[in-house]
Amino acid sequence: MNRRSLKRWGLIAGAGGLLAIGAAAWTIFADYRQLPALPKASELSVSTVVLDREDRLLRAFTSSDSKWRLPVKLDEIDPLYFELLLAYEDNRFRQHGGVDVLALGRAALQAIANGQLVSGGSTLTMQVARLLDETPTKSLKRKYQQILRAVQLEQVATKDDILHLYALRAPFGGNLEGVRAASLTWFGKEPRRLTPAEAALLVALPQSPESRRPDRHPKNALKARNRVLARAVREGVLGEEEARSAANEPLRAERHPMPLLAAHETREARAAYPSEPVLRLTLDRDLQQALEDLARRRVAVMPAPLSIAMVVADHKSGKILASVGAPDLLDESREGHVDMTRATRSPGSALKPFIYGLAFEEGIGQPDSLIVDRPTNIAGYRPTNFDRGYQGTVTLDEALQLSLNTPAVQLLESVGPTRLLARLRRAGVQPQLEPGSAPGLAIGLGGIGLSLRDLTQTYAALAQLGEPVELRSCRNPCNNDRAPAWRAMPVLTEKSAYQVTDSLSGLPQPLNPAKGAIAYKTGTSYGYRDAWAVGYDGRYVVGIWTGRADGSPVPGQTGASSAVPILHEAYQSLVAGREPLPKPPDDIARAATRPLPEPLRYARVKSRPKMTRTTSRLGITFPPDGAKLQIGRASSEGAHPMVVKFDGGQRPFRLFVNGTPTGKATFERRFFWNAPGSGFANLMILDGKGQTSKVSIVLEGTQSREKP
């Protein structure tokens, strides 16, 4: 072949090469133009997180694709982590445009020399592109597509944006994604402060997340961690001594559970704002943890299914600082899924302070006014005191402190049940009555439905000397700026609210060194179903409930014996910010130096002939004849505890159930007994003179609840 022919073929080959290069370039360009848009960090599905008042994590929920992928900012991660990451994965990250040609060339030469792939040459940007596409790189075609995606990513995102995407999407084993989820799981802490050993482990795990899981393959994880430390020394990120010390640290192989504080309150927040990735509450994480620990410690000595609920709020601001719906969300034996801070129950005697406050406000009486505690019949309604005894003539102050029933009902008759309901609504709560029923005198002794949260809010108004307070736990994204219409009028006057507070602060203070440090009141609902204690000082209001979530009776449970000890112990957790109760208004201070006016010596209630108890009037007062009662779930001993109350008769008394005597004879006018199960039951009381009283009732099992 002559020179001219060679030249011609050379030109043809060169042209063909240029055409091939041009075609390849055009193909690459066309493939690049057809790439779909990359998702932004803000568009990724992340776990919903609920934060406390200081933005500390209370609880996280898995993302829509069931991953623990918690939102995190770069400045919330220790900078050492990123230094080790770049040193190990991509030390030219800040210089290249998504593809490191030198690294790819080195990987190709190593593959030729070793006969197999030694290193992939992937940049951190290429890894992020792979994570965003959620496809592995197991073919040359996928590698090619990953390179194009990396170039695209560098065009639309900054280097910090790429690091942010990696920190969100890097896999760490199982359903863990992202540095924050990994740090919380493997170290039990946020990634803001990491040791060199911890940071190195987080760098090593994403390369082979399943085979290096610390809880399953600790040896693999340890070797991988130490390789990262060795590379950090060669790259000048760590000193030899610092890396050696980190390499000698034992591997933390324990898997920590994700934080789960305020389980019920965080659940409510997420249900209210399902599309918000970050929810901020007014709760205080430390106080919430302390009260949950207290609830678990207290309930541990109670037989299942007894439970405990608590609410703590700053009544000056209305912010709820802690809310315990149940000691353990996952405890099915105590129906832990039920939020007992929101469940509607009977408050027992806990509303009496508002009856007395209205009586003081209306001039029906003053704390030093006298009232007669004796058997009373008001249009057929015959209230009795809890211990079935009577105190005779007492002051209103004493009657409130002793929680006597008949004085409270006499005062409520003068005040009016409708007015009491209206004042409760001024506090921002909606009391529940039996459908179709009008408010009667029984509401003063618990014949009404309120939740623990409602009751705590009404006492917050007392603590604010009558001014209504809206208790809330939402900080963001909710809007708390506008005051609701019901806050326009006071619940009680300042004077009457102080008089009630002064009376309630005179109750025993077993754990408080200062006399009168807390004003509080107890309540026990009818049939021993609920026990309450609500108290307040100059800043905090605390509400406690104990009982069974299914509403079954708990024989012997009272607010004084069950809830008050928890109330006072809860106050011990409020170590900061405690304030004394308010000082008396000027008019009360002046009135204290003057004698009580003669018209107010006795409370202005309706007088009626004294009732006398006779042996001819033995009668069962609870349950009424023909009643249908839910027996609830059996206790751990298989019993269904019930109560029967009666009046009149001659001591001692015996109880017969279906003709069979139960227990021993007693001088008390109430019996606790275990229901035999669902069905009909005949109850009979036999007194010391042979008189009897009988009722027939129907026992029904508690309807099953659908768990949320």
C-alpha positions in Angstrom: 0.0 0.0 0.0 1.5 3.3 -1.1 1.8 6.5 1.0 -1.2 8.1 -0.6 -3.4 5.1 0.3 -2.2 5.1 3.9 -2.9 8.8 4.2 -6.4 8.2 2.8 -7.2 5.4 5.2 -5.8 7.4 8.1 -8.1 10.3 7.2 -11.0 7.8 7.0 -10.1 6.3 10.4 -9.7 9.7 12.0 -13.0 10.8 10.6 -14.6 7.6 11.9 -13.1 8.2 15.3 -14.3 11.7 15.4 -17.7 10.6 14.3 -17.7 7.8 17.0 -16.6 10.3 19.6 -19.2 12.8 18.4 -21.9 10.1 18.4 -20.9 9.0 21.9 -20.9 12.6 23.1 -24.3 13.1 21.5 -25.6 9.9 23.1 -24.2 11.0 26.5 -25.8 14.5 26.0 -29.1 13.0 25.0 -29.1 10.6 27.9 -28.2 13.4 30.3 -31.1 15.6 28.9 -33.5 12.7 29.6 -32.6 12.3 33.2 -35.6 12.9 35.6 -35.3 15.7 38.0 -33.5 14.9 41.3 -35.4 15.2 44.5 -34.5 17.9 47.0 -33.7 17.2 50.6 -37.0 18.9 51.6 -38.9 16.5 49.3 -37.6 13.3 50.8 -39.9 11.2 53.0 -38.6 11.6 56.5 -39.7 10.5 60.0 -42.0 12.9 61.8 -40.3 14.1 65.0 -41.9 15.6 68.0 -39.8 18.0 70.0 -40.1 19.5 73.5 -40.0 23.1 74.6 -36.2 23.3 74.0 -36.3 21.3 70.7 -35.2 18.1 72.3 -36.5 14.9 70.8 -39.5 13.4 72.5 -40.5 10.9 69.9 -40.0 9.9 66.3 -42.4 8.1 63.9 -41.2 6.0 61.0 -41.4 7.6 57.5 -44.1 6.8 55.0 -41.8 4.0 53.6 -41.3 2.6 57.2 -37.8 3.9 57.7 -36.2 5.6 60.6 -35.0 8.6 58.6 -35.0 11.5 61.0 -34.6 15.1 59.7 -31.3 16.6 60.6 -29.3 19.7 59.7 -25.5 19.8 58.9 -24.8 21.9 62.0 -26.5 19.3 64.1 -23.9 16.7 63.3 -20.4 16.7 64.7 -17.9 18.2 62.1 -15.5 15.3 62.9 -17.9 12.9 61.2 -17.7 14.8 57.9 -13.9 15.1 58.1 -13.6 11.3 58.6 -16.2 10.7 55.9 -14.4 12.7 53.2 -11.0 11.3 54.2 -12.2 7.7 53.8 -14.7 8.0 50.9 -13.8 11.0 48.8 -10.8 13.2 49.7 -11.2 15.2 46.5 -14.9 15.9 47.1 -14.5 19.7 47.2 -12.5 19.7 43.9 -14.3 17.4 41.4 -17.6 18.0 39.6 -19.3 14.8 40.7 -17.0 12.3 38.9 -13.3 11.9 39.9 -11.6 10.9 36.7 -8.4 10.1 38.6 -10.2 7.8 40.9 -12.0 6.0 38.1 -8.7 5.6 36.2 -7.0 4.2 39.3 -9.9 1.8 39.8 -9.6 0.6 36.2 -5.9 0.0 36.5 -6.4 -1.9 39.8 -9.0 -4.1 38.2 -6.7 -5.0 35.2 -3.8 -5.7 37.5 -5.8 -7.9 40.0 -8.2 -9.5 37.6 -11.1 -8.3 39.6 -12.7 -5.1 40.9 -10.7 -3.7 43.8 -12.3 -0.3 44.2 -15.2 1.3 42.5 -13.9 4.8 42.1 -17.2 6.2 43.2 -17.3 9.7 44.6 -19.6 10.7 47.4 -21.8 12.5 44.9 -22.1 9.2 42.9 -23.1 7.4 46.1 -25.8 10.0 46.9 -27.1 9.7 43.3 -27.4 5.9 43.8 -29.1 6.4 47.2 -31.6 8.8 45.6 -32.4 6.4 42.8 -32.5 3.5 45.3 -30.9 1.2 42.7 -27.6 -0.8 43.2 -24.6 -0.4 40.9 -24.1 -3.9 39.6 -23.5 -3.3 35.9 -21.6 -1.0 33.6 -24.9 0.5 32.4 -25.9 1.3 36.0 -22.5 2.8 36.6 -22.8 4.9 33.5 -26.3 6.2 34.7 -24.9 6.9 38.1 -22.1 9.0 36.6 -24.7 11.0 34.7 -26.8 11.5 37.8 -23.7 12.6 39.8 -22.9 15.3 37.2 -26.6 16.3 37.3 -26.5 16.5 41.0 -23.5 18.7 41.1 -25.2 21.1 38.7 -28.3 21.7 40.9 -26.9 21.3 44.4 -24.1 22.7 46.4 -21.5 20.5 48.1 -23.2 21.1 51.5 -26.5 20.1 49.9 -24.9 16.8 48.8 -23.5 16.1 52.2 -26.9 16.9 53.7 -28.5 14.3 51.3 -26.0 11.7 52.3 -26.5 12.4 56.0 -30.2 11.8 55.4 -30.1 8.7 53.2 -27.0 6.7 54.1 -28.0 3.2 55.1 -27.0 1.9 58.6 -28.7 -1.6 58.7 -32.3 -2.7 58.9 -34.7 0.2 58.4 -32.1 2.8 59.7 -31.2 5.6 57.3 -29.3 8.7 58.1 -26.7 9.8 60.6 -29.2 10.9 63.2 -31.2 7.7 63.3 -27.9 5.7 63.4 -26.5 7.8 66.3 -29.7 7.5 68.3 -29.9 3.8 67.7 -26.2 2.7 68.2 -25.1 5.3 70.7 -28.3 6.4 72.4 -27.6 10.1 71.7 -27.9 12.8 69.1 -24.9 13.1 66.7 -24.0 16.7 67.8 -21.1 15.4 69.8 -19.3 12.2 68.7 -16.1 10.6 69.8 -13.6 9.6 67.0 -14.5 5.9 67.5 -18.2 6.7 67.1 -17.7 9.0 64.1 -15.5 6.3 62.5 -18.2 3.6 63.0 -20.8 5.8 61.4 -18.5 6.3 58.4 -17.9 2.5 58.0 -21.4 1.1 58.4 -23.0 2.4 55.1 -20.4 0.5 52.9 -21.9 -2.8 54.0 -24.7 -2.0 56.5 -26.1 -5.5 57.0 -22.8 -7.4 57.3 -21.4 -4.8 59.7 -24.3 -4.3 62.0 -22.8 -3.9 65.5 -25.6 -5.9 67.1 -25.2 -8.9 64.7 -21.6 -8.7 63.4 -19.6 -6.9 65.9 -16.2 -8.2 64.7 -16.9 -7.0 61.1 -18.0 -3.6 62.5 -14.9 -3.3 64.7 -12.5 -4.0 61.8 -14.3 -1.6 59.5 -14.3 1.1 62.1 -10.5 0.7 62.7 -9.8 0.9 58.9 -11.5 4.3 58.9 -9.4 5.4 61.8 -6.2 4.2 60.0 -7.2 6.1 56.8 -7.9 9.2 58.9 -4.3 9.1 60.2 -2.9 8.8 56.7 -5.0 11.7 55.5 -4.0 13.9 58.5 -7.4 14.1 60.1 -6.4 12.3 63.3 -3.1 12.0 65.1 -1.7 8.5 65.6 -2.2 8.5 69.4 -5.8 9.8 69.1 -6.6 7.1 66.5 -4.9 4.4 68.5 -6.9 5.3 71.6 -10.1 5.3 69.5 -9.2 1.9 68.0 -8.8 0.4 71.5 -12.3 1.5 72.5 -14.7 -1.5 72.8 -17.5 -1.5 70.2 -20.9 -0.5 71.5 -23.1 -3.2 70.1 -26.2 -2.4 72.0 -29.2 -1.2 70.0 -31.0 1.6 71.8 -34.8 2.1 71.2 -35.9 5.3 69.7 -37.1 7.9 72.2 -40.7 7.4 73.2 -41.7 10.1 75.7 -45.2 11.5 76.1 -46.5 8.7 73.9 -50.1 9.8 74.0 -49.5 13.6 73.6 -47.1 13.1 70.7 -49.6 10.7 69.1 -52.3 13.4 69.3 -50.0 16.0 67.9 -49.1 13.9 64.9 -52.8 13.0 64.3 -53.6 16.8 64.3 -50.9 17.7 61.8 -50.1 14.5 59.8 -48.2 16.3 57.0 -45.8 18.3 59.3 -42.3 16.6 59.6 -41.4 18.6 62.8 -43.9 19.2 65.6 -42.9 21.3 68.6 -44.7 20.9 72.0 -44.6 22.9 75.2 -43.5 19.8 77.2 -40.3 19.6 79.2 -38.4 16.4 78.4 -36.7 16.1 81.7 -39.9 16.6 83.7 -41.8 14.3 81.4 -39.2 11.6 81.9 -39.3 12.1 85.7 -43.1 11.8 85.8 -43.2 8.8 83.6 -40.6 7.1 85.8 -42.8 8.0 88.8 -45.9 6.6 87.2 -44.2 3.3 86.3 -42.7 3.1 89.9 -46.1 3.7 91.5 -48.1 1.4 89.2 -45.6 -1.4 89.7 -47.1 -2.1 93.1 -50.7 -1.9 91.9 -52.4 -5.0 90.5 -53.3 -4.9 86.8 -55.3 -3.4 85.2 -55.0 -0.3 87.5 -53.4 2.7 85.8 -52.2 6.2 86.4 -52.4 9.5 84.5 -50.9 12.9 85.2 -51.0 16.4 83.8 -48.6 19.2 84.9 -48.9 22.8 83.5 -47.6 26.3 84.1 -50.9 28.0 85.0 -49.4 31.4 84.3 -48.7 30.7 80.7 -51.1 27.8 80.1 -48.3 25.6 78.8 -48.6 21.9 79.6 -45.1 20.8 80.8 -45.8 17.0 81.2 -48.7 14.7 80.2 -48.8 11.0 81.1 -51.7 9.2 79.6 -50.7 5.9 81.0 -47.4 4.5 82.5 -46.7 2.4 79.5 -48.2 2.7 76.0 -47.5 -0.9 75.2 -48.8 -2.5 78.5 -52.0 -4.2 77.3 -52.8 -5.5 80.8 -53.4 -1.9 81.8 -54.8 -0.7 78.5 -51.9 1.5 78.1 -53.0 2.7 74.6 -55.9 4.6 76.2 -55.0 8.3 77.0 -56.5 8.7 80.4 -55.8 12.5 80.5 -58.5 12.8 77.8 -60.9 10.1 78.9 -64.3 11.5 80.3 -64.9 10.3 83.9 -66.7 11.3 87.0 -64.7 13.7 89.1 -66.3 12.8 92.4 -65.8 15.6 95.0 -63.2 17.4 93.0 -65.7 20.1 91.9 -66.7 21.1 95.5 -64.2 24.0 95.6 -66.2 25.7 92.8 -69.5 25.2 94.8 -67.9 26.9 97.8 -66.4 29.6 95.6 -69.8 30.4 94.2 -71.3 30.4 97.7 -68.6 32.9 98.9 -69.1 35.0 95.8 -73.0 35.1 96.2 -72.8 35.9 99.9 -74.4 32.7 100.9 -71.7 32.2 103.4 -68.0 32.9 104.2 -65.3 30.5 105.2 -66.1 31.0 108.9 -69.9 30.7 108.4 -71.5 27.7 110.1 -73.4 24.9 108.4 -75.0 21.7 109.9 -73.7 18.5 108.5 -76.5 16.0 109.0 -78.8 13.6 107.0 -80.5 15.6 104.4 -83.4 14.9 102.0 -83.8 17.4 99.1 -86.8 16.4 97.0 -85.9 12.8 97.4 -82.2 13.2 96.9 -80.4 12.0 100.1 -76.7 12.6 99.9 -74.5 10.9 102.5 -70.9 11.5 103.5 -68.2 9.1 102.3 -67.8 7.5 105.8 -71.6 7.4 106.4 -71.0 9.6 109.5 -71.9 13.2 110.2 -69.9 16.0 111.8 -72.7 18.2 113.1 -72.1 22.0 113.0 -68.9 23.0 111.2 -67.6 26.0 109.4 -67.7 26.1 105.6 -63.9 26.1 105.7 -63.9 22.8 107.7 -66.6 21.3 105.5 -64.6 21.9 102.4 -61.4 20.5 103.9 -63.2 17.5 105.2 -65.0 17.1 101.8 -68.4 16.7 103.5 -71.1 15.9 101.0 -74.3 17.2 102.7 -73.0 20.7 103.2 -71.8 20.8 99.6 -75.2 19.7 98.3 -77.0 22.3 100.6 -74.8 25.0 99.2 -75.3 23.8 95.6 -79.0 23.9 96.1 -78.7 27.6 97.0 -76.2 28.4 94.3 -78.0 26.4 91.6 -76.5 23.5 89.5 -77.0 25.4 86.3 -74.8 28.3 87.6 -72.1 25.8 88.5 -72.1 24.4 85.0 -71.9 27.9 83.5 -68.9 28.7 85.6 -67.2 25.5 84.6 -67.8 26.4 80.9 -66.1 29.7 81.6 -63.0 27.7 82.5 -63.1 26.4 78.9 -64.4 22.9 79.6 -67.6 21.1 78.4 -69.0 19.0 81.2 -70.8 15.9 80.0 -74.3 15.0 81.3 -76.3 12.0 80.7 -78.1 12.4 77.4 -81.5 14.1 77.9 -80.9 14.9 81.6 -81.0 18.3 83.2 -78.3 19.3 85.7 -79.2 18.3 89.2 -77.7 18.4 92.7 -75.8 15.2 92.0 -73.3 17.0 89.8 -71.8 18.5 92.9 -70.7 15.0 94.0 -69.4 13.8 90.6 -72.6 13.3 88.6 -71.0 14.8 85.6 -68.2 13.9 83.1 -64.9 15.6 82.8 -61.4 14.5 81.7 -58.2 14.9 83.8 -57.1 17.6 81.4 -60.4 19.5 81.9 -60.2 19.2 85.6 -56.6 20.5 85.7 -57.7 23.4 83.5 -60.5 24.4 85.9 -58.0 24.3 88.8 -55.6 26.5 86.8 -58.4 29.1 86.9 -58.5 28.8 90.7 -54.7 29.2 90.8 -55.1 32.4 88.8 -57.6 33.7 91.3 -60.5 33.1 89.0 -59.1 34.1 85.6 -59.6 31.3 83.1 -56.5 29.7 81.6 -56.3 27.7 78.4 -54.0 24.7 78.8 -52.2 23.7 75.6 -49.3 21.6 74.6 -48.9 22.6 70.9 -46.1 25.1 70.2 -45.7 24.9 66.5 -47.3 24.7 63.9 -50.4 25.5 65.8 -51.6 29.1 66.4 -51.9 30.0 70.1 -52.2 33.8 69.6 -55.9 34.3 69.8 -57.6 33.9 73.1 -60.9 31.9 72.9 -64.2 33.6 73.6 -64.8 31.7 76.8 -61.9 33.5 78.5 -63.8 36.8 78.5 -65.3 36.3 81.9 -63.8 35.0 85.2 -64.7 31.6 86.6 -64.8 33.1 90.1 -64.1 36.5 91.6 -60.6 37.1 92.9 -61.8 37.2 96.5 -63.8 34.0 96.4 -61.0 32.1 94.5 -58.5 33.2 97.1 -60.8 32.1 99.9 -61.1 28.6 98.3 -57.3 28.5 97.8 -56.7 29.5 101.4 -59.0 26.7 102.6 -57.4 24.0 100.3 -53.9 25.0 101.3 -54.8 24.0 104.9 -54.8 20.3 104.0 -51.9 18.1 105.1 -48.7 18.6 103.2 -46.7 15.4 103.8 -43.8 16.0 101.5 -43.7 19.8 101.6 -41.7 21.5 104.4 -43.7 24.7 104.1 -47.2 24.7 105.5 -49.7 25.6 102.9 -47.3 25.2 100.0 -49.9 23.5 97.9 -53.6 24.0 97.6 -55.2 20.7 96.6 -58.4 18.7 96.5 -59.3 15.0 96.2 -62.1 13.2 94.5 -63.5 9.7 94.5 -66.1 8.8 91.9 -69.2 6.8 92.6 -68.5 3.1 93.0 -64.7 3.7 93.5 -64.1 3.8 89.8 -61.8 6.9 89.8 -59.5 8.5 92.3 -58.4 12.1 91.8 -56.1 14.7 93.3 -55.5 18.2 91.8 -53.3 20.8 93.3 -51.5 24.0 92.6 -48.9 26.4 94.0 -48.1 29.9 92.7 -46.9 28.6 89.3 -47.7 25.0 88.7 -51.0 23.0 88.6 -50.9 19.2 88.8 -53.7 16.7 88.1 -53.5 13.0 89.1 -55.9 10.2 88.2 -55.8 6.6 89.2 -58.2 3.8 88.4 -59.0 1.3 85.6 -59.2 2.4 82.0 -62.3 0.3 81.5 -64.2 2.1 84.2 -64.6 -0.8 86.5 -64.7 -0.3 90.3 -61.5 -0.5 92.4 -62.7 -1.3 95.9 -61.0 0.7 98.6 -59.4 3.2 96.1 -59.9 6.8 97.1 -58.4 10.1 96.0 -56.8 10.6 99.5 -55.2 7.1 99.6 -54.3 6.6 95.9 -53.8 10.0 94.2 -52.6 12.4 96.9 -49.3 10.6 97.5 -48.6 10.7 93.8 -49.5 14.4 93.7 -47.1 15.3 96.4 -44.3 13.2 94.9 -44.9 14.8 91.5 -44.3 18.2 93.1 -40.9 17.0 94.2 -40.0 16.7 90.5 -40.8 20.4 90.1 -37.5 21.5 91.5 -37.2 24.8 89.5 -39.6 27.7 89.4 -41.8 26.8 92.4 -43.6 29.9 93.7 -45.7 30.5 96.8 -49.5 30.8 96.7 -50.8 34.3 96.2 -51.2 36.7 99.1 -54.8 37.7 100.1 -56.4 40.6 98.3 -56.6 43.8 100.3 -60.3 43.5 101.1 -59.8 40.0 102.6 -56.8 41.1 104.6 -58.9 44.0 106.1 -61.9 41.7 106.7 -59.8 39.2 108.6 -59.4 41.7 111.4 -63.2 42.2 111.8 -65.8 39.8 113.3 -68.1 38.0 110.9 -71.4 39.9 110.5 -74.4 38.3 112.3 -76.3 37.5 109.0 -73.3 35.5 107.8 -72.8 33.5 111.1 -74.7 30.7 109.5 -74.6 29.9 105.8 -77.9 31.0 104.1 -79.1 27.5 103.0 -82.7 26.2 103.2 -83.5 24.8 106.6 -85.4 21.5 106.8 -86.3 19.1 109.6 -83.5 16.9 110.7 -83.7 13.4 109.3 -83.3 10.5 111.7 -82.1 7.1 110.7 -84.4 4.4 111.8 -84.0 0.7 111.6 -87.3 0.4 109.7 -85.7 2.1 106.6 -83.0 -0.5 105.7 -82.5 -0.1 101.9 -79.8 -0.7 99.3 -78.8 2.7 97.8 -76.4 1.3 95.2 -76.9 -0.5 92.8 -80.5 0.4 92.2 -83.0 -2.3 91.5 -82.9 -3.5 87.9 -79.6 -1.7 87.1 -77.3 -3.0 84.4 -73.7 -2.8 85.5 -70.6 -3.4 83.5 -68.2 -5.7 85.4 -65.2 -4.9 83.3 -62.2 -7.2 82.9 -61.2 -9.5 85.6 -58.3 -8.5 87.9 -55.1 -10.6 87.8 -56.7 -12.9 90.4 -59.7 -13.5 88.1 -62.1 -11.4 90.3 -64.6 -8.8 89.2 -64.7 -6.3 92.1 -68.0 -4.6 92.8 -69.5 -2.5 95.6 -72.9 -2.4 97.2 -74.1 0.5 99.5 -77.1 0.6 101.8 -78.6 2.9 104.4 -80.6 2.4 107.7 -80.9 -0.8 109.5 -79.3 -2.2 112.7 -75.7 -3.3 112.8 -74.2 -5.8 112.1 -74.9 -6.5 108.4 -74.4 -9.4 106.1 -74.5 -9.5 102.3 -76.0 -12.4 100.3 -75.4 -12.8 96.6 -77.8 -15.2 94.9 -78.7 -16.6 98.3 -75.1 -17.2 99.4 -73.4 -15.1 102.2 -70.3 -13.3 101.1 -67.6 -12.4 103.5 -68.0 -11.6 107.2 -70.6 -9.5 109.0 -69.6 -5.9 109.2 -70.7 -2.7 110.9 -69.9 -0.6 107.7 -72.7 0.4 105.4 -71.0 -0.9 102.3 -69.8 -4.2 101.0 -67.1 -5.1 98.5 -67.8 -8.3 96.6 -66.6 -10.2 93.5 -69.2 -10.6 90.8 -69.5 -14.2 89.6 -69.6 -13.1 86.0 -72.1 -11.7 83.5 -75.8 -12.5 84.0 -78.5 -11.9 86.6 -77.6 -11.4 90.3 -79.8 -11.1 93.4 -78.3 -9.0 96.2 -79.7 -9.0 99.7 -78.7 -7.2 102.9 -79.5 -8.7 106.3 -79.2 -6.5 109.4 -78.9 -7.3 113.1 -82.7 -7.4 113.6 -83.4 -9.7 110.7 -84.6 -6.9 108.3 -83.7 -7.4 104.7 -83.4 -5.3 101.5 -83.1 -6.8 98.1 -82.3 -5.8 94.5 -81.9 -7.7 91.3 -79.3 -6.5 88.8 -77.9 -7.5 85.5 -74.1 -7.9 85.1 -72.7 -7.2 81.7 -69.1 -7.7 80.4 -67.3 -4.6 79.2 -67.5 -4.0 75.5 -64.2 -4.5 73.7 -62.4 -1.4 72.6 -60.8 -1.0 69.3 -57.2 -0.1 69.8 -55.8 2.8 67.8 
